[in-house]
Structure formats: structure tokens, C-alpha cells
């Protein structure tokens, strides 16, 4: 009996610290499953943010075009006319836009206005 107590005490006193291979693999597997479920949600929210930015840009440009029309009497020929006075326009009270909004879907492509001051669909 004494010998059994001694072996049990040695076993608990000299037990090595650390995780087994199975424990580490189980944690990695669980982390992988959690990431696999979470990553598609981040990608979806990123597209939603781009749509919201695009809608806000369009409303900002169209609102500026309406202000331009109230001052000048006609819609601007381009979005650039909202930032700099076009040649031959005397009633321009801008700038109606401080800077040209960047298209979140295609940064190299700029917004364009049609003849009634609405932004044309670019994508």
C-alpha cells in the first residue's frame, strides 16, 4: 500500500506540463470551423458597404446637380462642372462638390451625369 501511494505521488508531482497532440489538433480543428463560418459573413458585409458608399455618392452628386440647376438654370454637362465653373456660365455659385467621389466598385471609373442631372449606371 505504501508503495502504491509513493507511485501515485510521484506521478502527480513529476507530471510533465503541456498539451497532448490530440488536444492541439482538436483546438486547431475547432478554430478552423469557426473561421470557416465567419469569413463569408465578412465578405458579404464588404459588398454591402460598397453598395452603401455608391448610393451615398450618387445622392451627393445628384443633389449637387440640383443646386447647380437652381443657380445656373440648366443641369451641368459633367461632374467636373460641379467643382469648377464651366466656361461661359456667369451664375455659378459653387463649388457644389469639394472633390470628385470615388466609385467604390471601380476606382478608375468616374461618375457621369445624364441630361437631367442623374448619375448614369456604371456597373
Secondary structure, DSSP 4 states (H G I P E B T S, - for coil): -HHHHHHHHHHHHSPPPS--HHHHHHHHHHHHHHHHHHHHHHHHHHHHHHHHHHHHHHHHHHHHHHHHHHHHSS--SSGGGGTSPPTT-SS----S-SSPPPPSS-TTSPP-B-TTSPBPP--
